[in-house]
Every structure is written in C-alpha cells, then in structure tokens.
Amino acid sequence: MRIKVLNTFLNGRDRFTKDEVREVSEEIGLHAVSVGWAEDMAGRVATGKPKQASADLVVDKINIGVGDSNG
C-alpha cells in the first residue's frame, strides 16, 4: 500500500515524517490511514480523523541524589 504521511509518527523502529510518500504493508497502511496519520495514495481507503488529546503533567518536587552517601 502506498501512503502519504499527514502527521509525523513512529511505528516500531520506523519514523514516518510528514509529507513523506512510502510503500508499506497493508496492515501498517490501513492502521495509519484509519487513524488519520496518513492517506491512501490509491484512494481505496477513507482517511480517518486524528483524535485530539491533551495531557496535563503534575510534577512533584523531589530531591534525588542530594547529600553525602559515602559514609
């Protein structure tokens, strides 16, 4: 399956960069197209809409490695 990458993403060790056109397996191509990360260049599979998510990080104030531990 030939895809055009719409959003940069990682798949295992492979990095797919935005606007890159690639030949991939049907499995990878169908997944990337269905979640909206890529489009099918042949037009056989409809491109899904990527999910928008937000994340809030809560960082606790901690002290690591402070002090003498050599005796």
N, C-alpha and C positions, 0 to 999 in steps of 0.2 A: 504494500500500500504506500502510495506517495502522499506525504503530508506537508503542509506549510505551517510552521510553528507560529502561533499567535502570542504566546506568553512563554518566557523562559521557564523551563522546568527540568528537574532531574528525574531520571528513571534508572535506578540501579547505579551503575558507573557512568552512564551516558548523560551528557548535558545537552539539552535541546535549547538553542538560542533563538530568540525572537526573529522572525522573518527568514529563518533558515528553511530550505526545502530538502526533505530527506525521504529515502526509501526505507520503510520499517516493516516489521512483521504485522500481520493483520491484527494480532492481539494488542500490540502496543499502539498501533494506529487507531483502532476502534476505541480504546480507552481514552487516548489523548483527545480525539475528536468529540467523544461523548461528554467529556467534562469541560470542553471549551478551550483547551490549551492549544489545539491545532485544528486545521481544516483539511478535509479530504480533497486533494487536487483533482480527482476524477468526479467529484460531486455526488458520489453514491451514498454517502453518509451525511446526515444533517449535523451541523456543528451545534453542540450544546452550549449553554450559558455557564460561564465560570461562577462558582459560588463566591460570594463576598463574605469574608470573615474578618473579625477584628479580635485582637487579643490584648489583654491588659496584663502587664507583668508587675508582680509585687515582689520587691527585693527587700529581704530582711537585712538589717545592719548586723554584720557579724565580724568577728576578729579571728582571723586564721593566721597561724604562724607568728603570733606576737608573743614575745617573751623568750627566755633562755631555757632550753630544754636539755642542755648538755651537762647538767649536774650542778 
